[in-house]
Amino acid sequence: MSLLAQPQALPRRLQNVRLAGVLPLLMLMLTAILTALLSGCAATPQLSSNAGSRLPDKAYVSGVPFHSQRDYQCGPASLAMALNASGIKVSVDQLIPQVFVPGREGSVQPEMMATVRRHRRISYPLDGSFDALLSEVNAGHPVVVLQNLSLPLLPMWHYAVVIGYDREREQLILHSGEQSRQVTDMSRFDATWARSGRWAMVALPPGQLPHSITSQQATDSIADFEATAGAEAALPAWQALIARWPGYAMGWFALGNALHASDEPQAAADAFVKATEQDPALAVAWLNLGLTQQGLGQQQQAIASLQQAAALPGQWQAQAEKALAEM
């Protein structure tokens, strides 16, 4: 049977910030003073009206283990906390060679996210808003964040894990550095978080989705996971995606591809039908539906589906015409 078509991945914006690690004690003291001066007059970040009315005053993610960091190891330590909380038994020492980049004296975000996927969890970047940050904590998801604890011209990059908040006191609770359950003002945190571009992510098992994410963002993250872990491992994630967004054609299409790769052709065909119902102009769904029906011996249905694909101008038209000619 012909291989199913795979549309090219959409371009993604992903920062590649280098981590400078933990500086000597004198630098830490100077940095703390500078940070206090810079963030002392910072305003408390505001929630949207929707999040403000929806979120409770307090939330705390219980059961997140704490791993104290050593020099330059806040990345592996934060990752171990997030993975442990999601049910993956892995130590900081095991993660160090996977995410630590010696030449950069730290961990960069792509390595952090890729390591999550290698441990059978999906790394979902957040949009950098306080709405998303507090929503994930309220949903029971610890959030890995990147901060710059120093000046922009003299950065001291630091990963931490947000595990709680108190809106009335305007405070966050973090596992950070050598301190578990560290309480920090929201305004001070936001000043250091903003210097990293407000980078944040959650690590979740397939089948769980972040509360604050769009269908396209979820698709990108699950597709990256599938490329590492395989189609069968990604199936629960695609099923969760269409459960949340049943009208999302690309979600049904992606589910169909994963089912086909998992040797479930009839279920794949059913998913492709759903994709074409949600978006009749999705040529690649018609093409894959026709190829799958052909493999199932459903010749008349396959011809009809391929004709639909061939009638739609675009990059899949020639492939559909070729498939029809070969039939």
C-alpha positions in Angstrom: 0.0 0.0 0.0 1.2 3.5 -0.7 2.5 5.4 2.3 0.2 8.0 3.7 0.9 11.6 3.0 2.5 13.6 5.8 2.1 17.4 5.6 5.2 19.4 6.4 5.4 20.6 10.0 4.5 24.2 10.6 7.4 26.5 11.5 7.7 27.0 15.3 9.2 29.8 17.3 11.3 28.3 20.1 13.9 30.3 22.0 17.3 28.9 22.4 18.5 30.7 25.6 21.7 29.6 27.1 21.9 28.9 30.8 24.8 30.5 32.7 24.2 28.5 35.8 25.0 29.4 39.5 27.6 32.1 40.0 30.0 32.5 43.0 28.5 33.7 46.3 29.6 37.3 45.8 27.9 37.4 42.4 24.8 35.9 43.9 24.7 38.6 46.6 25.2 41.3 44.0 22.6 39.8 41.8 20.1 39.6 44.6 20.5 43.3 45.4 20.2 44.3 41.7 17.1 42.1 41.3 15.5 43.6 44.3 16.2 47.1 43.1 14.9 46.3 39.6 11.8 44.5 40.6 10.9 46.4 43.8 8.6 48.8 41.9 7.3 46.2 39.5 3.5 45.8 39.3 1.8 42.6 40.1 0.8 40.9 36.8 -2.9 41.0 36.1 -5.1 38.1 35.1 -7.6 38.4 32.3 -11.2 38.9 33.4 -12.0 35.3 32.4 -9.1 33.8 34.4 -9.7 36.1 37.3 -13.3 34.9 37.7 -12.5 31.2 37.0 -9.4 30.6 39.1 -9.6 30.0 42.9 -7.7 32.3 45.2 -5.3 29.5 46.1 -3.9 26.4 44.5 -1.1 24.0 45.3 0.2 21.0 43.4 0.9 18.3 46.0 3.3 15.4 45.5 6.0 17.3 43.5 9.3 16.0 44.9 12.1 18.5 45.5 15.6 18.0 44.1 18.3 20.5 45.3 20.4 21.8 42.4 24.2 21.8 42.2 26.2 24.2 40.1 24.7 24.6 36.7 22.2 21.8 37.3 18.9 23.6 37.8 17.8 22.4 34.4 18.1 18.7 35.2 16.8 19.2 38.7 13.7 21.0 37.5 13.1 18.4 34.8 13.4 15.6 37.3 10.8 17.3 39.5 8.3 17.6 36.7 8.9 14.1 35.4 8.7 12.6 38.8 5.4 14.4 39.4 4.1 12.9 36.1 5.0 9.3 37.3 8.4 8.9 35.7 11.1 7.6 38.0 14.3 9.3 37.0 17.1 11.0 39.0 18.9 14.3 38.4 22.1 12.3 37.8 20.4 10.4 35.0 19.2 13.6 33.4 22.4 15.6 33.6 24.1 14.0 30.5 20.8 14.3 28.6 20.1 18.0 29.1 23.3 19.6 30.3 25.5 21.3 27.6 29.0 21.6 29.1 30.1 24.3 26.6 27.2 26.4 27.6 27.4 25.6 31.3 23.7 24.8 31.5 20.6 23.5 29.7 18.8 25.0 26.8 15.1 24.7 26.1 15.2 22.4 23.1 17.2 19.8 25.1 14.8 20.1 28.0 11.8 19.5 25.9 13.4 16.7 23.9 14.4 14.9 27.1 10.8 15.0 28.3 9.8 13.3 25.1 12.5 10.6 25.5 11.0 9.8 28.9 7.5 9.1 27.3 6.0 12.4 28.4 4.9 15.3 26.2 6.5 18.7 26.7 4.0 21.5 26.1 5.3 25.1 26.0 3.0 27.7 27.5 2.2 31.1 26.1 4.0 33.0 28.8 1.0 34.6 30.4 0.0 34.6 34.1 -3.3 33.2 33.0 -1.6 30.1 31.6 0.8 29.8 34.5 -1.9 29.9 37.2 -4.3 27.8 35.2 -1.8 24.9 34.9 -1.0 25.1 38.6 -4.7 25.0 39.4 -5.1 22.0 37.0 -2.5 20.1 39.1 0.4 20.6 36.7 3.8 21.7 38.0 5.2 24.3 35.6 8.9 24.5 34.7 9.9 28.1 34.2 13.1 29.9 33.1 14.2 33.1 34.8 17.0 35.5 34.5 17.9 36.4 38.1 20.3 39.1 37.1 20.6 42.0 34.7 19.9 41.5 31.0 23.5 42.4 30.1 24.8 40.0 32.8 22.3 37.1 32.7 22.1 34.4 35.3 19.6 31.9 33.8 17.8 29.7 36.3 15.1 27.0 35.9 12.6 26.5 38.7 9.2 24.7 39.2 6.1 26.6 40.1 3.9 24.5 42.3 1.5 26.9 43.9 0.0 30.4 44.2 -1.9 32.7 46.6 -3.7 35.4 44.7 -4.8 37.3 47.8 -1.2 37.6 49.0 0.1 38.0 45.5 2.6 35.1 46.0 3.9 32.1 44.1 5.4 28.9 45.6 8.4 27.4 43.8 10.8 24.6 44.1 13.9 26.6 43.3 17.6 26.3 43.8 18.3 24.8 47.2 15.0 25.7 48.7 11.8 23.8 48.4 8.4 25.5 48.6 10.1 28.9 48.2 7.6 31.8 48.5 8.1 34.7 46.2 6.1 37.8 45.3 4.4 37.6 41.9 5.8 41.0 40.9 9.4 40.0 41.6 9.0 36.6 39.9 7.5 38.3 36.8 10.4 40.7 36.6 12.9 37.8 36.4 10.6 35.6 34.2 10.1 38.4 31.7 13.8 38.6 31.1 13.7 35.0 29.7 10.8 35.9 27.4 8.5 34.2 30.0 9.4 30.7 28.9 7.5 27.9 30.6 6.4 24.3 29.9 4.6 21.4 31.5 5.4 17.7 31.1 2.3 15.5 30.8 1.5 11.9 30.1 -0.1 11.1 26.7 -3.8 11.6 27.2 -3.6 14.7 29.4 -3.6 18.1 27.9 -2.7 21.5 29.4 -5.6 23.6 30.4 -4.2 26.7 28.6 -3.3 25.7 25.1 -4.7 26.0 21.6 -5.5 23.1 19.3 -2.5 24.1 17.0 -0.1 24.3 19.9 -1.2 20.9 21.1 -0.9 19.4 17.6 2.7 20.6 17.3 3.7 19.2 20.7 2.0 15.9 20.2 3.6 15.6 16.7 7.0 16.1 18.2 6.3 13.4 20.8 5.1 11.0 18.1 8.3 11.5 16.1 10.3 10.4 19.2 8.0 7.8 20.9 6.1 6.4 17.9 2.5 6.5 16.7 1.1 4.0 19.1 2.4 5.9 22.1 0.9 9.1 20.8 -2.6 7.6 20.2 -4.0 8.7 23.7 -2.8 12.2 23.1 -4.5 12.5 19.7 -7.7 11.0 21.2 -7.6 13.6 24.0 -7.1 16.3 21.3 -10.2 15.5 19.4 -12.2 14.9 22.6 -11.4 18.6 23.5 -11.8 19.9 19.9 -14.1 17.6 18.1 -14.5 20.0 15.2 -10.8 20.3 14.6 -10.1 18.6 11.2 -6.3 18.4 11.6 -6.8 16.6 14.9 -8.9 13.9 13.2 -6.3 13.7 10.4 -3.4 13.3 12.8 -5.4 10.6 14.7 -6.0 8.8 11.4 -2.3 8.8 10.5 -1.4 7.5 14.0 -4.1 4.7 13.7 -2.8 3.7 10.3 0.8 3.5 11.5 -0.5 1.4 14.4 -2.1 -1.2 12.0 -5.7 -0.1 12.6 -6.7 0.8 9.0 -10.4 0.8 9.4 -10.2 3.1 12.5 -7.9 5.2 10.5 -10.3 5.5 7.6 -13.1 6.4 10.0 -10.9 9.2 11.4 -10.1 10.5 7.9 -13.8 10.6 7.1 -14.3 12.8 10.2 -11.5 15.1 9.0 -13.1 15.5 5.6 -16.5 16.1 7.3 -15.0 18.9 9.4 -13.0 20.4 6.5 -14.1 19.3 3.0 -11.2 21.3 1.5 -8.6 19.3 3.4 -7.1 17.6 0.4 -4.5 15.5 2.3 -7.3 14.0 4.4 -9.1 12.9 1.2 -5.9 11.5 -0.2 -5.1 9.5 2.9 -8.7 8.3 3.1 -8.5 7.1 -0.5 -5.2 5.3 0.0 -6.5 3.7 3.2 -9.7 2.5 1.5 -7.6 1.1 -1.3 -5.6 -0.9 1.2 -8.8 -2.2 2.7 -10.0 -3.4 -0.7 -12.8 -0.7 -0.9 -12.1 0.2 -4.5 -15.2 2.3 -5.3 -14.9 4.3 -2.1 -11.2 4.8 -2.7 -11.8 6.1 -6.2 -14.4 8.6 -4.9 -12.1 9.8 -2.2 -9.1 10.2 -4.5 -11.2 12.1 -7.0 -12.1 14.5 -4.3 -8.4 15.0 -3.5 -7.5 15.4 -7.2 -10.2 18.1 -7.6 -8.6 20.3 -4.9 -5.7 22.4 -6.2 -2.5 22.3 -4.2 0.5 20.1 -3.3 -1.5 16.9 -2.9 -3.3 17.1 -6.3 -0.6 15.4 -8.3 -0.2 12.6 -5.8 -4.0 12.0 -5.9 -4.0 12.0 -9.7 -1.1 9.5 -9.8 -2.9 7.2 -7.3 -6.0 7.3 -9.5 -4.0 6.5 -12.6 -2.4 3.5 -10.9 -5.8 2.2 -9.9 
